[in-house]
Amino acid sequence: MAGVHNYSNRDSKNFIASFLFAFLLFVIILISNNAQADTTPAQEPVSVTDITGREVTLPGPAKRILIDDARYILALSLMTDDPVSLIAAWPHDVHRIGDATYEAYRKRFPDIANKTRIAGSAESLSIEQILDVAPDVAIFREGLGPTPDQVRQLESAGIKVVFIDFFSQPLQNLEKSLAILGKLIGAEERTQAFIDFRNAHLKRITDRIEATPDLKRPRVFLEVHAGLTECCNAPGKGNIGNYVDLVGGHNIAADVLPSAIGRLGVETIIDSDPEIYIATGGPQTAKAGGFVIGPQFTTEEARASLARMAARPGIASLEPVERGEVHGLAHQLLNSPVDILVTERLASWIHPELFADIDPDATLTELNDRFLAVPLAGSNWIDLR
């Protein structure tokens, strides 16, 4: 019996030791989990005030975004290395960024082609489409998005709605719109770095204009989508026309067009006696025989199409055409987050001596190196001469 008693005593000691070990292990794991929980930041709500003055709050940074304009993908690519992962749906409006740019994104992020297709800002809005996608937030162009009743309908379904503006008044609203997007996705620091970069480049131009009080403002005729329709589409008060004024030019269309965009007759253009002619175009004008430019076109193709625009009846008689003061710009750069390229190019065309040291090509290189998730290829501007 003594042997049995000794065995039970040892067994009891082993049991107690095992229990104490297990309990100690449990305590260690519990303390570790609590420590990790203490160091993991709680998700904070994200609040923004959109372009229309509406206060919008999300429970945290947006992970699924619906957009009604492809150019917002370019904006997101300034803020994050994987912009496509944030897109829940977009219009597949490839023409707004250009075929070559889209292919570059598709090569880097193949899933862009599989994202749900929804109506764009130029099409009729479909509430049903948006409800089916169920994004965290839907981003719309101010002035062309859902009505107040439709906004209420979406938000009652848990879909936040935010309005931004790259089109109507970009000089006034682009920076605000970028800051809104950056905050929505939790990328405020990187977004602010780009905004600072853009502002520094803009200030270099505006400071020089302000320091030249006797500056002569040459009259500029800027034709958008040149050759896409009958002559001639042009920016009025707003849109790219504001950039002409910013860099020291006089936009002749603003004298007669009260809105951001409209049409000028040839007689009006001739009577305005422009000193500089600038056309915008791209792949969207190719089928109509208009001005084409962008990464998918050669320099020879772009210059030949620009020459056709300059040779049209009425346009051919303009003084800048006779002098060879004709320039072409990729329309895909307009109304986009990289408007600084347009600003610098316009400045160097309108006041070549004042801005002789401005180099948009160098700015594009820096944009690609420092910010854009997918580099923007050239060529995007050309001179007729």
N, C-alpha and C positions, 0 to 999 in steps of 0.2 A: 504493500500500500504506500510505503514511503516513496517508491519510484514514481507512482502515479501522481502523488501530491506535488513532487518536484516538477514534473512535466507540465501540469496545469499552471503552476506559478510562472514558469518560463513563457508559456503560451499567453498568459495574461499580460505579462510585461511586453511581449511583442505586439499584442493587440493595442495596448496603450501607446506604444511608440508609433505604431502605424497611424493611429487616430490623430496623435499630436502632429505628425508629419503632414497628414492630409489637411488638417485644420490650418496649419501654418501656411501651406501652399495656397489654400483658399483665400486666406487673409492677404497674401502677397498679390494674388491675381486681382482681388477686389481693390486693393490700393492702387495697383497699376492702371486698372480701368478708370478709376476715379481721376487719377493724374492725367490720363489721356483726355478724358472728358473735359477737365479743367483747362487744358491747353488748346482744345478745339474751339475756334471762335463760333459763336452762334450766328446763324444767317440773319443778317439785318435786312429790314425792308428797304426797297429802293424807290425813291420818290423823284420825279422830274416834273418840270413845268414845260409843256410843249409849246410850239410856235403860236398856237391860238390862245395861250394863257391857261390851258386846262391843267390842273394838278392831277397827276397819275401816280399811283403807288402800286408796286409789285411786292410780293412777299420776299423776294430775293432777286439776284441777277437773272435776267432772262436767258433761258437755254433753248427755247424754240420761238423763232421770230418769223412772222409773215411780213413780206415786203411787197409793195406794188410797183417797184421800179428796180431794174437790174443795177443801176448805179449805186444803190445802197450796199451792194456787195463790195464794190470798190471801197466805200467808206469803211465797212467792217474790216476789210483787209489791211487798213491802216492801223487798226486797233488790236488785231489778234492774228496769230499765225495760221489759224484754221477757221476762216470766216464761214465756210460752207457748212461746217458742223452745227452752226447756230441757225441756219435757215430751215424753217419747216415748210415753207412754200414761197414761190416767186412766179412772176408772169412768164418766165423764159423769153423775155423781150431782149433777145441777143443783140438786136440792132442798136440798142442804147449804149452798149459797151463795145460793140464791134465784134465781128466774127472771130478775128484773130485773138482778141483778148479773151473771148469766151473759150476758145479752144485751149488757150494757155491755162485757164482755170480748170477746164475739164481734164486736162492731162495731169494737173497737180492734185485735183480733188474730183475723181470720177463720179462721185455720188451727186454732183451738182445736176447731172442729167436726169437723175431719178427723183429729184425733189418734186413735190406736188405742184402742178401748174395751176395758177389762179389768174383771174382777170387783172390786167395792169391798170395804171392810172388813166390811160387813154381809152379804156373799155368800160362797159357797164359793170358796176359792182355786183357781186353775187354774195349775199349774206350766207346762203346755204354752203357755198364753198368754204368760206371762212370758218363757219361752225363745224364743218366736217374735219378741218385741219386741227382745230382747237389749239392754237398757239398760246404761248404765255402772253404775247403782245403782238398787235398788228400795227405796222408802221405805214402811214399813208402820206401822200403828197398833199400839203395844205391847199385847199381850194378844190380838190378833185376827189376827195375821199368820201366816206359815208356821211350821210346827213345826221343831224343830232338824234333823230329817232332811231336811225340804224346804229349809231354809237351806243345808245342806251340798250338796244337789243343785244349787241355783242357783249357789252359789259355785264348785262344781267346773266349771260351765259358763262361769265368768268374770264372773258377775253378782254384784256386791256387794249385801249386804242390810243395811239400817239401820232400827232401830226408834225411833220418837219417840212422844210422848204429848201430845195436846191435850185428852184426854177424861177419863181416870180421875182424875188428880191434876194438874190444870193449874197450880195455884199453885206446885206443887213442880217440875213438869217442862216448863212452856211455855217459860221462858227458856232452859233447856238445849236444848230441841228446836229453837228458833229459831237458837241458836248453832251447832248441828250442821248445819242446813240451810245457813246462811250460809257455813260453812267448806267444805262439800261443793262449793259452786258458786263458791268464790273471791270471796265478797262479804262478808268479815268486817268491814270498816270500816263499810259502810253498815248491816249487820245490828246491829253494836254501837251505832250511833247510835240505832237504833230501840229497842233494849233499854234504853239509858240514858233515852230519852224515857219509856218505859213505867214504868221503875223510879222515876223522879222523880215521876210522877203517882201511883203506888201509895204511895210514901213520904209524900206529902202527906196521904193518908188514914190510913195506919197510924200515923204520928206523932201525929195528932190523937186517934186511938182510945187509944193508949198514954198520952197526956197527960190522959185522962179516966178515972181509976181507978174512980170511982163510976158509970160509965156504965150506964144501964139498957138491957138488950138486949131489944127487943121481939120477940115470937114471930112468925115469918114462915112463912106457907104459900106455897110456890112450886110451882106446877103447871106441868110442862113438857108441850108439845104439847097444850095444853088443848083438850078436845073431840074429839081425834083418836080416842080410845077411851073406854071407860067410866071414870068418875072413880076414881082420879086418879093420874096418873104424877107422881113427884116425885123430886128428888135426895136421896140419903141421905148417907153419909159419903164425900165426894168430889164431883167434878164441880162444878156451879154452886152446890151447897150450901155448899162451902167459902168461896165469895165472900160469902155471907150472913153467915157468922161473921166474915170478915175486916173487913167494914164495920160491925160492931157489932150484928148481929142474931142471933137464935137460930132456926136452921132446925129446925122441929118434926119434919120427916121423919127427920132424923139420929137422933132418939131411938128410932126403931123400925126403920129400914132400915139394915142393916149394910153394904150394897154402895153403889156410886156412884149407882145408879138403882133404882127399884122402884115399887111401887104402894101407895097409902094408901086405906083405905076411908073413906067419908063419916063413919062413926061415930068413927073415930080422929081425923079432922080436927076434928070438933066437940069431942071431948073435949080436944084439945090447945089449944083456945081461942085461935086465932091473932089477932094484932092487925093484921096487914098481909097482904093477899092479892096475889100477883103471878103473872100467867099468862104463859107464852111460847107463841108460835104463829108462823104464817107460811103461805105458799102450800100447804105440805104438809097443812094441816088444813082447807083450803077445802072439799073434797068431802065431808068428814064433818060440815060445819056448825060447825066449831070456831072458835077464835080466829084471826083473820087480821090480819097486819100486815106492813109492808115497803113498799119503793118502789112496787110495783105496785098498792097499795091506798090509797084515799083515807082521810083522817082519819075521815070519817063512817063508812066501812065498818069500820075498825078499832075505833072506839068502840062501834058497834052490836054487833059480834061479841063484844067484851069484856063488854058488858052481858048478852048471852045466857049467857055463862059464869057470870056472877055470879048469874043468876036461876035456876040449876039447883037442883033439890030438895036440901036440905041445905046447899049452898053459900050460898044466899040468906039463911039464918038466921045466918050468921057475923057477928060484931061488925064486922069491917072492911067488909063489904059494906053493912051497915046505916049505917055512918058514911061510906061512899063512899071508903074507903081501899083502892082497887082500882087496880092498875096492869098494863100490858101491855108485853111486851118481845119483839122479834124473836128467834126461836130461832136464826136464822142467825148471830147475834153470839156465841152460846155456843160453847164448844169451838173458838174461833177465835183467830188471833194478835192480833186487836184486842180482846181481853178487857178492856182498860182502859176501854172505853166501857161495858161491862156493870158493871164495878166502880164507876165514878162514878155511873151511873144508880141502882144499888142503894143506894149511900151516901146519895144525895139523897132517896130514898124512905124509907129506914129511919130516918135521922136528919136530917130537913130543916133543923133549926136549926143543928146542928153543922157541916153541910156546905152551908150556904146559898150559899157562894161557888164551889162546884163546878159547872162548866158542861160537861156532856158534848157539847153542840152545838159549843162552841168547840174542844173536844178533837178532835172529828170533823173540823172544818175544818182544824186543824193537821195531822192525820194525812193528809188528802187533799193538802194543799199540800206537805208535806215528804217523804212516804214512798210512799204508794200509787201504783202505776203506773196503776191505773184507780180514779178516785175512788169512794168508797162513798156511795151516795145514801141519803136518808132517805125517809119517817120510819120510825124503828125502835123507838120507844117512845111510850107514850100513857098518860094518866090517864083514869079513868072520869068523873071530875068535869070 
